Amino acid sequence: MEQIDEVLDPRLIKLNLNASSKRDAITQLSETLKDADYINDVPSFVKDIYLREKEGITGIGDGIAIPHGKSDYVTKVGVAIGVFNKPIEWETLDDEGVTVVILFAVSNDTESARNQLKLLSLFAARLGHEDVIEKLKKATSSAELIAAFTEKEGLGQ
C-alpha cells in the first residue's frame, strides 16, 4: 500500500450526510463499509472503533475527524469518508464540530497495523494542507473528493 489512491474507493465516499451524533456518523460510515464488503459486522466494528476513541481525541481540527482502530471484523483495509451537512459534536483539538469524517478500517494483524500507520501518515500529510481541507468540504462528488486527496498541486511534491 504505497499511494493514497489505492485505498480511496468511490463506494466508500458519502456526501451530504446528516448525523445526530458522533456514534450516528461512525455507524453510517461503518454500514457503508459493510455494504462494500470491507467489514462483516457493523456493531462489533463500531465497538472496536470506540475502544480506540477512549485512548485519545480523533478530531484533528478544521472540521475533520479520523476515527480508526484495529478490528477482527475487517475483511479488507479501507477508508470510508463522509461529508456531513451540519457540524457533529466531537472531541477535537480546536473544540469545534466536525463535518468531514475519515473512518479507517484495518484488521487486527501485524501487517494491517503497519498499513494503518502508513495510511494515517498519508492522510495526515494531505490534511496538513488548507487547500485540501477546503476541497474536501466543498466536494460535490466522490470524484472531487478523491481528487482533493490525490492531486499533487500545492502540496510541495
N, CA, C and O of each residue as an XYZ file, in Angstrom:
628
protein
N       0.850     -1.172      0.000
C       0.000      0.000      0.000
C       0.896      1.236      0.000
O       1.352      1.683      1.052
N       1.141      1.778     -1.184
C       2.090      2.875     -1.302
C       1.429      4.229     -1.513
O       1.968      5.250     -1.087
N       0.275      4.252     -2.161
C      -0.345      5.515     -2.533
C      -1.736      5.640     -1.933
O      -2.434      4.648     -1.726
N      -2.122      6.875     -1.660
C      -3.419      7.133     -1.052
C      -4.566      6.714     -1.976
O      -5.622      6.287     -1.510
N      -4.348      6.839     -3.293
C      -5.431      6.494     -4.223
C      -5.734      4.996     -4.241
O      -6.779      4.585     -4.744
N      -4.834      4.179     -3.698
C      -5.072      2.735     -3.657
C      -6.152      2.348     -2.654
O      -6.709      1.254     -2.745
N      -6.455      3.222     -1.702
C      -7.482      2.900     -0.705
C      -8.733      3.760     -0.843
O      -9.682      3.592     -0.077
N      -8.748      4.673     -1.804
C      -9.926      5.514     -1.995
C     -10.888      4.846     -2.968
O     -10.671      4.850     -4.179
N     -11.945      4.277     -2.422
C     -12.966      3.568     -3.184
C     -14.198      4.476     -3.260
O     -14.759      4.825     -2.222
N     -14.631      4.866     -4.464
C     -15.797      5.752     -4.580
C     -17.037      5.228     -3.851
O     -17.885      6.016     -3.434
N     -17.147      3.921     -3.695
C     -18.305      3.356     -2.985
C     -18.284      3.702     -1.500
O     -19.307      3.600     -0.823
N     -17.129      4.109     -0.997
C     -16.979      4.406      0.426
C     -17.011      5.900      0.726
O     -16.693      6.323      1.838
N     -17.390      6.687     -0.257
C     -17.455      8.134     -0.085
C     -18.915      8.559     -0.120
O     -19.639      8.273     -1.073
N     -19.332      9.244      0.935
C     -20.720      9.686      1.057
C     -20.738     11.188      1.328
O     -20.064     11.679      2.234
N     -21.515     11.898      0.533
C     -21.634     13.345      0.671
C     -23.039     13.712      1.143
O     -23.967     12.911      1.035
N     -23.184     14.916      1.662
C     -24.485     15.440      2.098
C     -25.169     14.552      3.126
O     -26.378     14.332      3.064
N     -24.393     14.047      4.064
C     -24.948     13.184      5.105
C     -25.466     14.014      6.274
O     -25.038     15.147      6.496
N     -26.389     13.425      7.006
C     -26.882     14.015      8.243
C     -26.616     13.027      9.361
O     -26.851     11.828      9.213
N     -26.128     13.533     10.473
C     -25.891     12.679     11.640
C     -26.270     13.463     12.886
O     -25.991     14.656     12.999
N     -26.905     12.776     13.808
C     -27.325     13.421     15.050
C     -26.232     13.374     16.114
O     -26.304     14.086     17.115
N     -25.219     12.533     15.895
C     -24.170     12.365     16.902
C     -22.933     11.732     16.271
O     -22.950     11.280     15.126
N     -21.882     11.716     17.045
C     -20.648     11.042     16.645
C     -20.925      9.562     16.372
O     -20.484      9.024     15.357
N     -21.652      8.908     17.275
C     -21.965      7.482     17.104
C     -22.758      7.260     15.816
O     -22.506      6.302     15.085
N     -23.709      8.142     15.543
C     -24.512      8.030     14.324
C     -23.613      8.142     13.088
O     -23.764      7.373     12.139
N     -22.686      9.092     13.099
C     -21.773      9.277     11.962
C     -20.902      8.041     11.758
O     -20.754      7.559     10.635
N     -20.329      7.534     12.842
C     -19.468      6.348     12.741
C     -20.274      5.140     12.276
O     -19.788      4.338     11.478
N     -21.498      5.009     12.769
C     -22.343      3.880     12.366
C     -22.705      3.966     10.889
O     -22.654      2.961     10.180
N     -23.072      5.161     10.415
C     -23.405      5.318      8.992
C     -22.229      4.921      8.102
O     -22.406      4.203      7.117
N     -21.041      5.384      8.448
C     -19.871      5.054      7.631
C     -19.505      3.578      7.763
O     -19.011      2.976      6.810
N     -19.741      2.997      8.922
C     -19.498      1.558      9.109
C     -20.453      0.741      8.243
O     -20.062     -0.281      7.680
N     -21.690      1.185      8.138
C     -22.655      0.498      7.268
C     -22.212      0.582      5.808
O     -22.388     -0.366      5.043
N     -21.639      1.717      5.432
C     -21.094      1.869      4.084
C     -19.966      0.860      3.855
O     -19.893      0.236      2.797
N     -19.096      0.706      4.842
C     -18.013     -0.286      4.746
C     -18.570     -1.703      4.616
O     -18.052     -2.503      3.838
N     -19.611     -2.012      5.366
C     -20.204     -3.355      5.306
C     -20.855     -3.594      3.943
O     -20.696     -4.662      3.352
N     -21.586     -2.596      3.451
C     -22.256     -2.735      2.150
C     -21.263     -3.016      1.025
O     -21.612     -3.662      0.037
N     -20.032     -2.534      1.169
C     -18.997     -2.745      0.147
C     -18.067     -3.909      0.511
O     -17.020     -4.086     -0.113
N     -18.445     -4.695      1.510
C     -17.701     -5.895      1.929
C     -16.309     -5.617      2.500
O     -15.401     -6.432      2.337
N     -16.136     -4.479      3.164
C     -14.875     -4.185      3.846
C     -14.899     -4.664      5.296
O     -13.855     -4.966      5.874
N     -16.097     -4.730      5.880
C     -16.261     -5.276      7.230
C     -17.433     -6.248      7.199
O     -18.241     -6.222      6.272
N     -17.525     -7.111      8.220
C     -18.615     -8.086      8.207
C     -19.568     -7.980      9.391
O     -20.502     -8.774      9.494
N     -19.353     -7.010     10.293
C     -20.224     -6.877     11.462
C     -20.180     -5.425     11.940
O     -19.204     -5.003     12.561
N     -21.233     -4.665     11.651
C     -21.245     -3.240     11.990
C     -21.164     -2.991     13.498
O     -20.284     -2.247     13.931
N     -22.049     -3.584     14.322
C     -21.982     -3.279     15.763
C     -20.626     -3.621     16.396
O     -20.122     -2.863     17.226
N     -20.046     -4.736     16.015
C     -18.752     -5.130     16.590
C     -17.629     -4.215     16.108
O     -16.734     -3.875     16.882
N     -17.668     -3.817     14.849
C     -16.667     -2.899     14.316
C     -16.765     -1.549     15.024
O     -15.749     -0.975     15.417
N     -17.986     -1.044     15.187
C     -18.186      0.238     15.874
C     -17.650      0.154     17.306
O     -17.034      1.099     17.799
N     -17.883     -0.964     17.958
C     -17.364     -1.159     19.319
C     -15.837     -1.063     19.327
O     -15.258     -0.437     20.214
N     -15.190     -1.682     18.344
C     -13.725     -1.622     18.253
C     -13.235     -0.193     17.998
O     -12.209      0.217     18.541
N     -13.957      0.553     17.182
C     -13.589      1.951     16.928
C     -13.668      2.740     18.235
O     -12.787      3.545     18.538
N     -14.720      2.503     18.996
C     -14.877      3.221     20.264
C     -13.825      2.830     21.298
O     -13.480      3.642     22.156
N     -13.316      1.617     21.236
C     -12.205      1.245     22.124
C     -11.007      2.149     21.858
O     -10.334      2.590     22.789
N     -10.744      2.422     20.579
C      -9.642      3.319     20.215
C      -9.977      4.764     20.591
O      -9.098      5.508     21.027
N     -11.231      5.164     20.426
C     -11.638      6.533     20.748
C     -11.349      6.864     22.213
O     -11.053      8.012     22.545
N     -11.433      5.866     23.081
C     -11.172      6.090     24.511
C      -9.709      6.443     24.774
O      -9.388      7.025     25.810
N      -8.828      6.094     23.845
C      -7.392      6.334     24.026
C      -6.981      7.766     23.719
O      -5.939      8.221     24.193
N      -7.776      8.482     22.938
C      -7.403      9.849     22.601
C      -8.305     10.456     21.553
O      -9.078      9.766     20.888
N      -8.188     11.749     21.424
C      -9.015     12.533     20.507
C      -8.686     12.187     19.054
O      -7.518     12.111     18.673
N      -9.735     11.979     18.247
C      -9.530     11.743     16.815
C     -10.027     12.922     15.972
O      -9.908     12.899     14.747
N     -10.575     13.937     16.613
C     -10.935     15.163     15.915
C      -9.687     16.024     15.822
O      -9.204     16.537     16.832
N      -9.161     16.184     14.606
C      -7.856     16.832     14.443
C      -7.955     18.334     14.207
O      -6.935     19.010     14.072
N      -9.185     18.866     14.156
C      -9.369     20.291     13.919
C      -9.790     20.556     12.490
O      -9.789     19.657     11.648
N     -10.152     21.812     12.224
C     -10.607     22.227     10.891
C     -11.812     21.425     10.414
O     -12.008     21.263      9.210
N     -12.626     20.920     11.348
C     -13.827     20.180     10.966
C     -13.573     18.750     10.531
O     -14.446     18.127      9.926
N     -12.390     18.215     10.827
C     -12.006     16.870     10.373
C     -11.837     15.932     11.565
O     -11.265     16.309     12.588
N     -12.343     14.701     11.421
C     -12.090     13.648     12.410
C     -11.587     12.416     11.671
O     -12.017     12.121     10.556
N     -10.664     11.701     12.317
C     -10.096     10.493     11.708
C     -10.214      9.302     12.669
O      -9.206      8.785     13.150
N     -11.451      8.872     12.945
C     -11.592      7.703     13.823
C     -10.968      6.469     13.172
O     -11.050      6.276     11.959
N     -10.351      5.651     14.001
C      -9.681      4.459     13.488
C      -9.483      3.470     14.624
O      -9.633      3.809     15.798
N      -9.157      2.296     14.271
C      -8.895      1.257     15.252
C      -8.718     -0.054     14.516
O      -9.082     -0.181     13.347
N      -8.165     -1.009     15.200
C      -7.984     -2.328     14.583
C      -9.147     -3.217     14.998
O      -9.615     -3.160     16.135
N      -9.607     -4.038     14.059
C     -10.777     -4.863     14.340
C     -10.685     -6.204     13.625
O     -10.236     -6.286     12.481
N     -11.114     -7.243     14.314
C     -11.194     -8.572     13.703
C     -12.321     -8.658     12.681
O     -12.411     -9.641     11.946
N     -13.178     -7.647     12.624
C     -14.336     -7.671     11.729
C     -14.056     -7.005     10.387
O     -14.958     -6.855      9.563
N     -12.804     -6.605     10.169
C     -12.394     -6.016      8.893
C     -11.959     -7.145      7.963
O     -11.122     -7.973      8.323
N     -12.539     -7.166      6.762
C     -12.178     -8.180      5.776
C     -11.228     -7.624      4.714
O     -10.558     -8.384      4.014
N     -11.175     -6.286      4.597
C     -10.318     -5.627      3.616
C     -10.014     -4.225      4.136
O     -10.920     -3.515      4.573
N      -8.754     -3.824      4.091
C      -8.374     -2.485      4.542
C      -9.058     -1.447      3.660
O      -9.044     -1.546      2.433
N      -9.654     -0.453      4.307
C     -10.333      0.586      3.548
C     -10.535      1.847      4.360
O     -10.276      1.888      5.562
N     -11.007      2.877      3.669
C     -11.265      4.171      4.283
C     -12.619      4.664      3.791
O     -12.820      4.860      2.592
N     -13.548      4.862      4.729
C     -14.848      5.448      4.392
C     -14.792      6.924      4.762
O     -14.313      7.289      5.835
N     -15.288      7.767      3.861
C     -15.254      9.208      4.094
C     -16.667      9.751      3.983
O     -17.368      9.507      3.001
N     -17.073     10.487      5.000
C     -18.385     11.118      4.996
C     -18.256     12.615      5.156
O     -17.513     13.103      6.007
N     -18.998     13.346      4.317
C     -19.080     14.797      4.442
C     -20.498     15.098      4.919
O     -21.477     14.764      4.251
N     -20.590     15.726      6.071
C     -21.869     15.956      6.724
C     -22.344     17.391      6.523
O     -21.542     18.322      6.460
N     -23.673     17.554      6.422
C     -24.260     18.865      6.159
C     -24.098     19.845      7.313
O     -23.949     21.048      7.098
N     -24.128     19.329      8.530
C     -24.008     20.185      9.714
C     -22.907     19.631     10.610
O     -22.669     18.423     10.637
N     -22.236     20.517     11.345
C     -21.194     20.040     12.258
C     -21.747     19.054     13.292
O     -22.842     19.232     13.827
N     -20.964     18.023     13.552
C     -21.297     16.998     14.536
C     -20.465     17.287     15.781
O     -19.281     17.609     15.683
N     -21.087     17.171     16.943
C     -20.335     17.352     18.184
C     -19.319     16.221     18.312
O     -19.664     15.043     18.217
N     -18.062     16.601     18.528
C     -16.958     15.633     18.544
C     -15.849     16.212     19.407
O     -15.686     17.431     19.456
N     -15.098     15.385     20.074
C     -13.944     15.883     20.819
C     -12.852     16.202     19.796
O     -12.374     15.315     19.089
N     -12.464     17.480     19.726
C     -11.483     17.893     18.723
C     -10.386     18.750     19.352
O     -10.543     19.279     20.452
N      -9.285     18.872     18.637
C      -8.166     19.682     19.114
C      -8.512     21.164     19.165
O      -7.924     21.906     19.951
N      -9.471     21.611     18.327
C      -9.841     23.026     18.321
C     -11.219     23.285     18.942
O     -11.746     24.393     18.847
N     -11.799     22.261     19.576
C     -13.106     22.373     20.237
C     -14.221     22.823     19.297
O     -15.178     23.465     19.731
N     -14.105     22.492     18.031
C     -15.135     22.800     17.044
C     -15.785     21.503     16.579
O     -15.235     20.419     16.777
N     -16.962     21.620     15.958
C     -17.637     20.443     15.426
C     -16.920     19.891     14.204
O     -15.979     20.493     13.686
N     -17.388     18.734     13.758
C     -16.771     18.014     12.641
C     -17.765     17.903     11.489
O     -18.936     17.591     11.703
N     -17.298     18.159     10.267
C     -18.142     17.966      9.083
C     -17.576     16.916      8.132
O     -18.289     16.440      7.249
N     -16.312     16.550      8.296
C     -15.697     15.507      7.467
C     -15.152     14.417      8.392
O     -14.324     14.675      9.265
N     -15.643     13.186      8.174
C     -15.192     12.053      8.980
C     -14.501     11.055      8.056
O     -15.080     10.602      7.068
N     -13.269     10.724      8.387
C     -12.477      9.769      7.614
C     -12.278      8.550      8.512
O     -11.456      8.568      9.428
N     -13.041      7.490      8.236
C     -13.056      6.298      9.088
C     -12.192      5.202      8.475
O     -12.466      4.724      7.374
N     -11.156      4.813      9.193
C     -10.228      3.785      8.731
C     -10.693      2.413      9.196
O     -11.064      2.237     10.356
N     -10.672      1.447      8.292
C     -10.990      0.054      8.628
C      -9.730     -0.774      8.412
O      -9.285     -0.972      7.281
N      -9.163     -1.254      9.516
C      -7.920     -2.019      9.463
C      -8.082     -3.246     10.343
O      -8.600     -3.153     11.456
N      -7.638     -4.399      9.845
C      -7.777     -5.624     10.640
C      -6.724     -5.674     11.739
O      -5.838     -4.823     11.812
N      -6.838     -6.673     12.577
C      -6.066     -6.756     13.807
C      -4.702     -7.426     13.666
O      -4.029     -7.641     14.674
N      -4.270     -7.763     12.450
C      -2.985     -8.456     12.323
C      -1.822     -7.465     12.189
O      -2.036     -6.268     11.996
N      -0.608     -7.970     12.292
C       0.591     -7.129     12.314
C       0.776     -6.340     11.024
O       1.092     -5.151     11.065
N       0.584     -6.987      9.887
C       0.740     -6.277      8.614
C      -0.268     -5.145      8.511
O       0.064     -4.056      8.044
N      -1.495     -5.396      8.944
C      -2.514     -4.353      8.920
C      -2.146     -3.201      9.844
O      -2.416     -2.042      9.531
N      -1.536     -3.510     10.969
C      -1.104     -2.449     11.888
C      -0.092     -1.536     11.194
O      -0.151     -0.314     11.333
N       0.832     -2.136     10.450
C       1.795     -1.329      9.683
C       1.071     -0.511      8.620
O       1.379      0.663      8.412
N       0.105     -1.141      7.947
C      -0.665     -0.429      6.931
C      -1.431      0.735      7.538
O      -1.538      1.801      6.932
N      -1.967      0.526      8.748
C      -2.724      1.591      9.392
C      -1.835      2.798      9.652
O      -2.243      3.932      9.402
N      -0.639      2.570     10.145
C       0.274      3.678     10.391
C       0.609      4.404      9.099
O       0.661      5.633      9.064
N       0.834      3.645      8.046
C       1.142      4.253      6.747
C      -0.052      5.058      6.234
O       0.100      6.183      5.760
N      -1.253      4.455      6.339
C      -2.470      5.153      5.915
C      -2.649      6.461      6.671
O      -2.888      7.511      6.074
N      -2.531      6.385      7.987
C      -2.701      7.589      8.796
C      -1.705      8.662      8.392
O      -2.059      9.838      8.308
N      -0.464      8.271      8.141
C       0.541      9.265      7.766
C       0.255      9.855      6.387
O       0.455     11.050      6.172
N      -0.212      9.026      5.453
C      -0.557      9.535      4.122
C      -1.686     10.558      4.199
O      -1.600     11.637      3.612
N      -2.742     10.210      4.926
C      -3.875     11.126      5.050
C      -3.484     12.370      5.844
O      -3.869     13.481      5.480
N      -2.727     12.195      6.922
C      -2.313     13.337      7.737
C      -1.484     14.319      6.913
O      -1.632     15.533      7.055
N      -0.614     13.795      6.055
C       0.198     14.671      5.206
C      -0.696     15.527      4.314
O      -0.448     16.722      4.153
N      -1.726     14.927      3.737
C      -2.642     15.684      2.876
C      -3.474     16.674      3.695
O      -3.705     17.807      3.271
N      -3.919     16.229      4.874
C      -4.782     17.077      5.696
C      -4.025     18.232      6.334
O      -4.635     19.111      6.943
N      -2.718     18.239      6.202
C      -1.918     19.360      6.673
C      -1.955     20.547      5.728
O      -1.362     21.587      6.016
N      -2.635     20.407      4.618
C      -2.726     21.470      3.613
C      -4.135     22.051      3.612
O      -5.115     21.341      3.387
N      -4.217     23.356      3.867
C      -5.515     24.036      3.947
C      -6.319     23.891      2.657
O      -7.543     23.764      2.707
N      -5.641     23.909      1.490
C      -6.373     23.791      0.231
C      -7.034     22.422      0.097
O      -8.116     22.316     -0.481
N      -6.408     21.384      0.618
C      -7.003     20.043      0.581
C      -8.261     20.021      1.447
O      -9.289     19.485      1.036
N      -8.181     20.596      2.634
C      -9.332     20.628      3.537
C     -10.491     21.377      2.896
O     -11.634     20.924      2.964
N     -10.212     22.513      2.277
C     -11.278     23.284      1.623
C     -11.929     22.489      0.495
O     -13.151     22.499      0.349
N     -11.111     21.799     -0.304
C     -11.659     20.985     -1.396
C     -12.517     19.847     -0.856
O     -13.549     19.519     -1.442
N     -12.102     19.241      0.254
C     -12.898     18.167      0.860
C     -14.274     18.682      1.250
O     -15.293     18.053      0.964
N     -14.288     19.829      1.904
C     -15.544     20.379      2.407
C     -16.467     20.836      1.284
O     -17.687     20.839      1.445
N     -15.895     21.219      0.151
C     -16.689     21.734     -0.969
C     -17.008     20.672     -2.016
O     -17.730     20.955     -2.972
N     -16.491     19.471     -1.860
C     -16.689     18.416     -2.867
C     -18.176     18.154     -3.087
O     -18.957     18.066     -2.139
N     -18.547     18.030     -4.360
C     -19.940     17.719     -4.697
C     -20.070     16.333     -5.320
O     -21.166     15.906     -5.683
N     -18.945     15.636     -5.441
C     -18.973     14.270     -5.976
C     -17.818     13.481     -5.358
O     -16.865     14.051     -4.824
N     -17.931     12.163     -5.446
C     -16.835     11.340     -4.919
C     -15.558     11.586     -5.719
O     -14.460     11.520     -5.166
N     -15.691     11.869     -7.014
C     -14.511     12.146     -7.841
C     -13.787     13.403     -7.354
O     -12.558     13.426     -7.299
N     -14.541     14.445     -7.000
C     -13.921     15.668     -6.484
C     -13.232     15.409     -5.151
O     -12.152     15.941     -4.894
N     -13.847     14.602     -4.310
C     -13.252     14.300     -3.013
C     -11.961     13.503     -3.187
O     -10.958     13.791     -2.535
N     -11.987     12.518     -4.054
C     -10.775     11.735     -4.329
C      -9.682     12.644     -4.894
O      -8.515     12.526     -4.518
N     -10.063     13.548     -5.794
C      -9.093     14.474     -6.379
C      -8.456     15.362     -5.308
O      -7.271     15.684     -5.398
N      -9.230     15.758     -4.301
C      -8.680     16.592     -3.224
C      -7.512     15.889     -2.543
O      -6.537     16.531     -2.151
N      -7.613     14.575     -2.403
C      -6.543     13.812     -1.755
C      -5.416     13.428     -2.707
O      -4.277     13.260     -2.272
N      -5.710     13.288     -3.985
C      -4.707     12.734     -4.892
C      -3.982     13.771     -5.744
O      -2.897     13.486     -6.250
N      -4.551     14.968     -5.919
C      -3.863     15.993     -6.695
C      -2.613     16.429     -5.961
O      -2.635     16.626     -4.746
N      -1.541     16.578     -6.683
C      -0.273     16.941     -6.060
C       0.001     18.445     -6.102
O       0.949     18.920     -5.476
N      -0.822     19.194     -6.835
C      -0.607     20.638     -6.931
C      -0.736     21.278     -5.551
O      -1.652     20.961     -4.791
N       0.165     22.155     -5.247
C       0.104     22.883     -3.990
C       0.561     22.081     -2.784
O       0.502     22.578     -1.660
N       1.018     20.848     -2.990
C       1.442     20.021     -1.861
C       2.956     19.991     -1.708
O       3.484     19.329     -0.815
N       3.637     20.698     -2.567
C       5.093     20.739     -2.465
C       5.761     19.429     -2.844
O       6.824     19.100     -2.318
N       5.147     18.677     -3.754
C       5.716     17.380     -4.150
C       6.264     17.448     -5.550
O       6.783     16.455     -6.059
